Amino acid sequence: WCTAVANSIKVSSKFLELMPLGHRQFLTVQIGENKPLAEGMLSADANSVTVPIDHSLLTPSRTSCKAFVILGIEHILSGYDHLLFLFGLLLVTDRFLPALKIVTSFTLAHSISLALATMEILPLPGRVVEPLIAASIIYVGVENLVRGDRLKGRWILAFAFGLVHGCGFATALRDLGVGMNGRSIIMPLLSFNV
C-alpha cells in the first residue's frame, strides 16, 4: 500500500499482521533497473518504509536525454535482428542513393511504429512481433536468392518491415516508464532515435 506526501512516499504492508509472529519481509524500492531509492526490513511492528522523492529523477533532464541517446546506440549495436535485416537488403545494393533510401525508410518506419507502440496506439505483443521480425529476415534472404540484383523498390520493403521492427522495442521503453502517468514520450523517443 502506498501513500504519497509532498516529497515522500510511504510504502506499508498490510499483510504482515496476518503472517506468523516473527515473519519479516525485505522491501526494495527502486527506479529503473539498478537504482535503489530505499530498502528496509518490514515486520508486524515496523510495517512501513518512507521513501524520499527525488523529483529530478521523475522529470526529463539532460541526463535522461543522454541516457536515451545511449540506449538508442546500444539498440543499434546489439540489435542483431535489425542489422541482419538491413544487411540482407543492402547486400544486393551497389549504389549509394538506393542504400540511403533503404536505411532512411527503415529508420523512419521503425521510429513511427516505436512511437505508436510505446503510446499503445499499436499494441502488438512480443509473441506476435518477434516471429514477424524473424520472418522479415528470412523473406529478404529468400528474395535475394530468387530475384538476385534485379530488385527495385527495396526502400518500400524496408519501410514495411521497419514498421514491424519498431514494435519490437516498444515494450522495453514502456518498462522504463516512457509515456506512463502522463509523462511525455517526445523527449525519450527523439533522444532514442538520434
N, C-alpha and C positions, 0 to 999 in steps of 0.2 A: 504494500500500500504506500503511495507517495503523496505527499502534500508539499506544495511549493509556497515558500515565503520569501518575498523580495529577492534576496541574494543567496538563498539556500533551498535545498530540497531535503525533506526528512523522509527517509525510507524506513518503514517499520514492517515487522512480520506479525501478523495476527494468528498465525498457525502455531507459533512456539508454545502458546498456552495449552494447546491440545496435545503436545508431544510429551513423552515421558520425562520425568524430573531429571535434570542434568543434561538434557539434549542441547546441543549447540549447533549453530548454523553460521558458516562463514559467508560474508557478503562482500562482493567487489562491485563497485560502481565505476564504469569506465566509459570514455568517449573514444570512438574508433576502436581499433583492434588492441593496441597495447598502451593506452593512455589512462591508467587508473586515476580516478578522482578521489576515491575514498575506499577504505577497506575496514572491516570490523567483524568481530565475533559477536554474534547475537545469541541471547539466551532468554529465558522467560523473564528474568529480572531486568535485562537490558536488551529490549527487543527493537531498538531503532538506531540508525546512524544518520547524522546530519551532514549533508554534502554541500560545501560552498559552490556556488555557480560562478564560473569564470565566463563572463559574457563575451569575452574576446574569442572564446572557442565556439560560440554559437552564432557569430555573425561573420560574414565574409571579410577577409583581410588579405593583405599581400601574401601572408604565409599560406593561406588556403589556396590562393591563386597559384602560387608556386607549387604547392602540393598537387594540384590538379594537372598542371603542366607536366610535372614529373610522372604522375600516374599515366598521362597520355603517352609519354615517351616509353615508359615501361610496357604499356599496352602494345605499342608498335613493335618493340624489340622482342617481347615474349608472345606476341600474337601470331604463332606459327600458322594457324589456320588462315589468317588474313594474308600473311606473307606468301604462303604456298598458293593461295588463290590468285593473288596478283602476279606471282612468278609465272603461273600457268598461262595467264592472259598475256603477259609480256613476252613469253618465250618465243612466240611467232611474230612479234612486232619488231620490225627492223628500222623504223623511222621514229624521230623524236616526237613529232606532233601527235601521231596516234597513241604513243606511250603516255604523253602528257594528258591526253583526253581520257584515257583509261584510268590513270591514277587519280585524276581530279574528279571524275564522275563517281568512282568508288568512294572516295573520301567524302564527297558531298552527300551521297546516299547514306553512307554509314553515319554521318552526323545527323541527318534528318531522322532516320529511324531510331538512333540512340536517344535523341531528344523526345520523340513521340513515345518510345517505350519507357523512358525514365518518368515522363509525366503520366504514364499509364493510360495514354490515349490508344496505344497499340500494345496491349498486354499479351505478349506471346510467352508461354512458359518455356523454360530451358529444354524440356524434353521434346519440344517441337523444333526449337531454333537450332539446337546443336546438330541433330541429324540433317537439317536443311543446309547448314554450313558445310558439313562433310559432303553432302550431295553436290553442292556447288563446285567443290574442288574436283570431284570425280567427273562432273559434267564437262568442265573446262578441259580436263585431261583427255577425255574421250573425244571431244570436239577437235582438239589439237591433232589427234591421230587421224580422225576421219577427214577433216577439211584441210589440214595442213596449213600452209601460209596464205590461203585464199580467204582470209577472214576479214569481213567488213563489218563495221558497226560494233566492234568489241566493247566500245565505251558504253553502249546500251546494256549489254550483258553485265558489264562491271557495275553499272548503276542498279540494275535489277537485283543482282545478288548482294550488292553493297547494302541494300535495304535490309536484307536478311542478316548479314553480318553485324550490322549496327545493333540489332536487337539482342545480340549475344552478350554484350557488356552492360546492358541497362540494369540488370539485377544487381551487379556489383556497385553501380552508382547509387541505386536505391538503398542498398545496405549501408552505404556511407552517409545516408541521410539527405541526399540531394533531392530537393523538391518536397521534402517532408515538413509537416507543420507550418506550411506557408512560406518556407524558405525558397528563395529564388533559385532557379536552375540555370539562369543565364550565365552568371559568372563561372560556375563549375564547368558547364558544357563548353563555353568559349575557351576557357583555360585548358581543358582536356583536349580540345580539338586543335589547339595551337601546334 
